[in-house]
Amino acid sequence: MLGPIIKSVGRAVIIGSAVCSAWVFADVSVTIQSEKPGATINKNIYGQFAEHLGRGIYEGIWVGPDSKIPNTRGFRNDVITALKDLKVPLIRWPGGCFADEYHWRNGIGPRKNRPVTVNASWGNVTDDNSFGTHEFFELAEMLGSDVYINGNLGTGTPQEMAEWLEYMTSPSQSTLANLRRKKWP
């Protein structure tokens, strides 16, 4: 049993088979003190997620540089304008369920050489991985947003995530950091 069944019946609330009919009425007043500063709301509460949900990425944000849809380096101009208007402070990617099958190495290197995979989480659509790590960071830069990378906790390994972090952030001359710096045709 997941918990008691709660159902509203008139003025009584039935919880399981017990009836609670005690109601309290009180005079309530609210005073707004506009001269006192209130709490600061963390800007990241208003963050967004960019997930391969249906066509949220492909055809949504990303159409590729050769698309007839007006775009800047593959990003839809209308979507970028709308997101800039929202002043998105933080973007999470590659998302929730999709991240459980996403392997970051599929989304780096020359786009024409990236493997085509199947997005089993959202409709079994094919994913040519043309939107990957570098495209995500470019999107965030275009919007002036911070990034939140969602790790693959389903089919990935801690080693894979550690290597992705090294690839994205290391200032060293490691193989992965140098791979990040490589200019792809």
N, C-alpha and C positions, 0 to 999 in steps of 0.2 A: 504494500500500500504506500503510495507516494505522499500521503498526508490527508488530513480531513477534507471532506467535501464542503466547500463554503458556498452558500447560496443565499441571496438576498430575498426575503419574503416580507413585503410590506415594511413595517417598522421593526421587524425582528430579523435577526441574523441566525440562520440555522448552521451550526457547525457539527457535522456528523448528525447525531440524533439529539444533541442538546440545544435548547432554545435559550438565547440570551435576549432579554427584552429591556435591559436597563439602558436608558438614554439620559444623557446629561445635556442640559441647555444652559448656556451662560452668555452674558453680554460680553462681546469682544470688541476691543478697540485697537487700532494700529496707529502708531505715530512715526512719521518719516522725518528723520533728522538729516536733511540734505547737507548741512554744513559739516557733518562728520564723514570722514572717508570710510568707505566700505572695504570689504575684502577684495583682493585682486584675484581675478579668475585667470588661471593658467591658460595661456594662448593655445596650448596644445590640445585642449578640450575641443577646439574647433578644427582639429586636423581632419584629413580626408584619407580614404584608402583608395588605392589604385589596384584593383584586382581583375584578373582575367575572367570576370563574371560575364558569361555570354560574350558580348562584344564590347565590354567596357574599355578594354585596351585597344584591340584591333577593331577598326572602324569608329571607335569612340574617341580615344585620345590620339591613337597612332594609325596613320594610313600609309605611311612610307613616303619617301621623297618623290617617287614617280607617280603618285596618285593624281587624278584629275581634281580631287577635292582640294581647295586652297589650303596649303600647308607651308610650314617653315621647317625644313630639315626632317619632314615626315610627321610632324605634329600638326593636327588640325588647327587652323587659325581661329575658328569660331570657338572651339573648346578652350584653347589657351586664353583667349580674351575673356571668356566667362570665368575661368578659374582665377585669372588675375584680378578681376572685379571682386571676387570673393575674398581675396587676400589670404589664401590658404597658407597657414603657418607651418604645417607638417603634413607630409604624405607618407603613408605606409604602403609598402610593396614588398614582395609580390602578392601579398594578401593572405587570407585565411586558408581555406581548403585547398586552393590552388598551390599554395606554398608547400603543402605536404607532398607534392609530386614534382616540384620545381627543382631542377639542378642547375646551378648558376653557370656552370661551364657551357651549357647549351646556349646561353645568351651572351656570349662574348665572341670576338673575332669578326671576320668579314661576314656580313649578313647572308650573303649568297652561300656560304659554307656552313651555316648553322643547321643543326639537325631539326627535322620536322617531328614534333611529338603530338600526342593526343591529350587534350585537356579532359580527363575523365571526370573531374569535379564539376564541370559546367558544360554539359551537353555533348561531350565527346567531339568537340570541334578540333580541327588541327591547328597547331601552333607552330609557325615557322621560326619562332624565337627571334624575330627581327626586332622585337622590343625586349631588351635585356638590361643588364646592369648599367652600361654607359648611357643608354637611352633614358633610363629612369633618372639618373643623376642629371642629365641634360634637361629633362622636364622640370625637376626640382629647381635647377638653376634659372630656367626661364621664368618660373613663378616666384623665385625668391623664397622658396620653402625649405625647411629642414627636412631631413629624411629619416625614416624608420624602416630598417630592413627586417623583414619577417623571415626567420629561419625555417628550413624544412625539417619539421619535427616528425614527419610521417615516414618518409622513405630515405631521408638524409641521415648523415652521421655527424657527431660532434667534430670529427676531423674535417668533413666537407665545409661545415660552417666556419671553422677556424681558418681554413684556407681561403674562403670567400672574404672573411674579415681582413686577412693579410693582403689579399688582392686589392681590396677597396681602400685600405687605409695605411699600409706600411710605407714609411719614408725610406726604407732600406733599399739595398740593391739586390734583394732576393729575386728568385726566378718569377714568383707571382707578382711582385711589385713591378718588376720590369715588363712583365706581360701586360699589366694595366697601362703602362706608359706607351706601349707600342701603338703606332698610328696604323690603323687598318685602312686598306683601300676602300 
